[in-house]
């Protein structure tokens, strides 16, 4: 079956929603939350600490959100979490150490075990996607956002540990996501607050930063998340990677051969929101080669991005591109663990 055949009976409204994963406020399902999800019909949801109080509450919230998404889209839902360990930990009632600490303390075997434990806990609560592991290298001591989130500062360590992390998550039936392409470790600013610029050479990126992502592509990793960082040696236009066709399509898709799902980092982050606006960010990210637009909180931005995605789907000149994006998403959803295996308390835990 061709991509077009797979999608021929779907509306542009449905297709636009499949190009989005969204966040929301609150620890329980509300009428307002339901209205948002019925309007957008997203491919999935992402939860944060603001949504999570304890295990019982989290399981119920995920059941409600998952059921709603399946009802309004007719497709399984991505239920996503940023769960790396250390300062990027959202799981309730438990704290896991940083990727750096586990790598240095126990090496490959301990990293795999660490991510298996996190993955199993995620699955018990009903999550099925972890926006981890971090494939960035910690190469700049002035970097305010990566640091001990990285496994190390050299490509061999990151390649080995990322593979171990993926094995652990695979064993827990959790989809994994390599981030932040093409590498956030060399920047000296926080993309949550402003647009960083990494001015290192193209040669440096090709020989070092891209190596972990090249292995991820070779191993057919589930997802890749983009960086809201500008790389003048990779794209002279100074567009951040998320919006850069030379970086996402030229490097990730064509040079590295990656044909999995590419998800943006959060479009709420100021690196994009303050410099490009909602509509241009969404349009340019799709044109660059991203498949899923991640909007984690701002309701008006979610609506703006949805409107832009629908307009892109309705544009005949981009129909082939949209069909390929939607087909990638559908293929990835086919790999999700059966829902009956998720969201149940493990009495042996």
C-alpha positions in Angstrom: 0.0 0.0 0.0 1.4 3.4 -1.0 1.6 6.4 1.4 -1.2 8.0 -0.5 -3.5 5.0 -0.3 -2.9 4.7 3.4 -4.1 8.3 3.9 -6.6 8.8 1.2 -9.7 8.7 3.4 -8.3 11.1 6.0 -9.3 14.8 6.3 -6.9 17.7 6.4 -8.0 18.4 10.0 -7.1 14.9 11.1 -3.8 15.0 9.2 -2.8 18.4 10.8 -3.4 16.9 14.3 -1.3 13.9 13.5 1.6 16.3 12.9 1.4 17.5 16.5 2.1 16.4 20.1 0.8 18.8 22.7 1.0 19.5 26.4 -1.6 20.9 28.8 -2.0 22.2 32.4 -3.4 20.3 35.4 -3.3 17.0 37.1 -6.7 15.7 35.9 -8.8 15.6 32.8 -11.1 18.6 32.6 -13.7 19.9 30.1 -11.1 22.5 29.0 -8.5 19.8 28.3 -11.0 17.7 26.5 -12.0 20.7 24.3 -8.4 21.3 23.3 -7.8 17.7 22.4 -11.0 17.4 20.4 -10.2 20.6 18.5 -6.6 19.6 17.6 -6.9 15.8 17.5 -3.2 15.4 18.1 -0.9 12.5 17.5 -0.1 12.4 21.2 0.4 14.2 24.4 3.4 15.1 26.6 3.2 15.3 30.4 5.4 17.3 32.7 5.8 17.6 36.5 2.8 20.0 36.5 0.6 17.1 35.4 2.1 14.5 37.7 1.3 14.2 41.5 1.5 10.4 42.2 1.3 7.1 40.5 -2.5 6.6 40.9 -3.4 10.1 39.7 -0.9 9.8 36.7 -2.3 6.5 35.6 -5.8 7.8 35.6 -4.9 11.0 33.7 -3.1 9.0 31.1 -6.0 6.6 30.7 -8.3 9.6 30.2 -6.0 11.4 27.7 -5.2 8.2 25.8 -8.8 7.2 25.4 -9.8 10.6 24.2 -7.0 10.7 21.6 -7.9 7.3 20.3 -11.6 8.2 20.2 -11.1 11.5 18.2 -8.3 10.2 15.9 -9.0 6.5 15.5 -5.3 5.9 16.0 -3.0 5.0 18.9 -1.6 7.9 20.9 2.0 8.8 21.7 2.1 9.4 25.5 5.4 11.1 26.0 7.7 12.1 28.8 11.1 13.7 29.2 12.7 11.2 31.5 16.5 11.3 31.3 17.3 11.1 35.0 19.0 13.8 37.1 17.5 17.2 36.7 15.3 16.1 33.8 13.1 13.7 35.7 9.3 13.7 35.7 8.4 10.3 37.2 6.5 10.6 40.5 7.9 9.4 43.8 11.3 8.4 42.4 14.5 10.1 41.5 17.0 8.6 39.1 20.7 9.7 38.8 22.1 11.6 35.8 23.2 9.9 32.6 26.8 11.1 33.3 26.8 9.6 36.8 25.5 6.2 35.6 28.0 6.1 32.7 31.0 6.9 34.9 29.9 4.6 37.8 28.9 1.5 35.9 29.4 1.9 32.2 27.4 0.3 29.5 25.7 -2.4 31.6 24.5 0.1 34.2 23.2 2.5 31.6 21.1 -0.2 30.0 19.8 -1.3 33.5 19.1 2.4 34.4 17.0 3.0 31.3 15.3 -0.3 31.6 14.2 0.6 35.2 13.0 4.0 34.1 11.2 2.5 31.0 9.4 -0.1 33.1 8.2 2.5 35.5 7.0 4.7 32.6 5.2 1.7 31.1 3.5 0.9 34.4 2.0 4.5 34.4 0.9 4.3 30.7 3.7 6.2 28.9 5.0 4.8 25.6 7.6 7.4 24.4 10.7 8.7 26.2 12.3 11.8 24.8 15.7 10.4 25.7 18.6 9.6 25.5 20.7 12.7 25.0 23.2 12.3 22.2 24.8 15.7 22.7 28.4 15.8 23.8 29.4 17.9 26.8 32.1 19.9 25.1 31.5 23.4 26.4 31.9 24.1 30.1 29.9 27.3 29.6 26.9 25.4 28.3 24.0 26.1 30.7 21.6 23.3 29.6 23.4 20.1 28.7 26.3 19.3 31.2 25.6 16.1 33.1 22.6 15.3 30.9 25.2 14.1 28.4 26.9 10.7 28.8 30.3 12.3 28.0 32.4 14.5 25.9 33.6 12.1 23.2 31.7 10.4 20.4 32.7 6.8 21.3 31.3 7.1 24.8 28.0 8.7 23.6 27.6 6.1 20.8 28.1 3.2 23.2 25.9 4.6 26.0 23.1 5.7 23.7 22.8 2.2 22.3 22.7 0.8 25.8 20.0 3.3 26.8 18.0 2.4 23.7 18.3 -1.4 24.6 16.9 -0.7 28.0 14.0 1.3 26.8 13.3 -1.2 24.0 13.1 -4.0 26.6 10.5 -1.9 28.5 8.5 -1.4 25.2 9.2 2.3 25.3 10.0 4.2 22.1 13.2 6.3 22.4 14.3 9.6 21.0 17.8 10.8 20.2 18.3 14.5 21.0 19.2 17.3 20.1 20.2 17.0 16.4 22.8 18.0 15.3 24.3 18.5 18.8 23.5 21.1 21.5 26.6 20.5 23.6 28.8 23.2 22.1 26.5 26.1 22.6 26.9 28.6 25.4 23.2 29.7 25.8 20.0 28.1 26.8 17.5 27.7 23.9 14.6 27.9 26.4 15.6 31.6 26.8 17.3 32.7 23.6 18.7 31.4 20.3 22.2 29.9 20.8 24.8 30.0 18.0 27.4 27.2 17.7 30.1 28.5 15.4 32.3 25.4 15.2 33.4 24.1 11.8 31.5 21.8 9.5 34.5 19.4 9.7 34.1 19.3 13.5 30.4 18.4 13.2 30.9 15.8 10.5 33.7 14.1 12.4 32.3 14.3 15.9 28.9 15.7 16.8 27.1 13.9 14.0 28.6 10.5 14.7 26.2 9.4 17.5 23.2 10.4 15.3 24.8 8.6 12.3 24.8 5.4 14.4 21.3 6.1 15.6 20.2 6.4 12.0 22.1 3.2 11.0 20.3 1.4 13.8 16.9 2.8 12.7 16.3 4.6 16.0 12.6 5.5 16.6 12.8 9.3 16.8 15.2 12.2 16.6 14.5 15.6 18.2 15.9 18.7 16.7 17.9 21.5 18.4 16.8 25.2 18.5 20.4 26.2 17.8 21.9 28.0 14.8 25.0 26.5 13.1 26.5 28.9 10.6 28.9 26.3 9.3 25.9 23.9 8.5 23.5 26.6 7.3 24.7 30.0 6.3 21.2 31.4 6.7 21.7 31.2 10.5 18.3 29.5 10.9 18.1 27.2 13.9 18.4 23.5 13.0 14.7 22.9 13.7 13.8 25.3 10.8 16.8 24.5 8.5 16.2 22.3 5.5 20.0 22.0 4.8 20.4 20.5 8.3 17.3 18.4 8.7 16.8 17.2 5.2 20.3 17.7 3.8 22.3 16.2 6.8 19.9 14.0 8.8 17.7 12.6 6.0 20.1 12.6 3.0 23.6 12.3 4.4 22.9 10.1 7.4 20.0 8.3 5.7 17.6 8.6 8.6 14.0 7.9 7.6 12.4 7.7 11.1 10.2 10.3 12.8 11.8 13.8 13.4 10.2 15.8 16.2 10.9 19.4 17.0 12.0 20.5 20.4 9.2 22.5 22.1 8.0 25.4 19.9 7.2 27.3 23.1 10.9 27.8 23.7 12.0 31.4 23.3 14.7 30.6 20.8 11.9 30.1 18.3 8.9 31.9 19.8 10.7 35.2 20.2 12.4 35.2 16.9 10.1 33.6 14.3 6.6 33.4 15.6 4.1 30.5 15.8 3.1 30.3 12.1 6.5 30.7 10.6 8.1 28.3 13.1 5.5 25.6 12.3 5.6 26.1 8.6 9.4 26.2 8.3 9.9 23.2 10.6 7.6 21.1 8.4 9.4 22.4 5.3 12.8 21.7 6.8 11.9 18.0 7.2 10.4 17.7 10.7 7.4 15.3 11.1 6.0 16.2 14.5 5.5 19.7 15.9 5.9 19.7 19.7 3.9 22.4 21.6 4.1 21.9 25.3 1.8 24.4 26.9 0.6 27.7 25.4 -2.9 27.1 24.2 -3.0 29.9 21.7 0.3 28.7 20.2 -1.1 25.2 19.9 -4.0 26.6 18.0 -1.8 28.7 15.7 0.5 25.8 15.0 -2.5 23.6 14.2 -3.9 26.1 11.8 -0.5 26.3 10.1 -0.2 22.5 9.9 -3.7 22.3 8.3 -2.8 25.0 5.8 0.3 23.0 4.9 -1.7 19.8 4.4 -4.2 21.7 2.2 -1.4 23.0 0.0 -1.3 20.7 -3.1 2.4 21.4 -3.8 3.4 19.9 -0.5 1.0 16.9 -0.5 3.7 14.3 -1.3 5.8 15.7 1.6 2.9 15.5 4.0 2.0 12.0 3.0 5.5 10.9 3.7 5.4 12.5 7.2 2.1 10.9 8.1 3.3 7.5 6.8 6.4 7.7 9.0 4.2 8.6 12.0 1.8 5.7 11.2 4.7 3.2 10.9 6.0 4.3 14.3 2.6 4.0 15.9 2.5 0.4 14.7 5.5 -0.2 17.0 3.7 1.0 20.1 3.2 -1.6 22.8 -0.5 -2.8 23.0 -2.4 -0.5 25.3 -3.5 -3.3 27.6 0.1 -3.7 28.7 0.3 0.0 29.7 -1.1 1.9 32.6 -1.4 -1.0 35.0 0.1 -1.2 38.4 2.9 -3.8 38.6 2.2 -5.6 41.8 5.8 -7.0 41.8 7.3 -3.5 41.7 
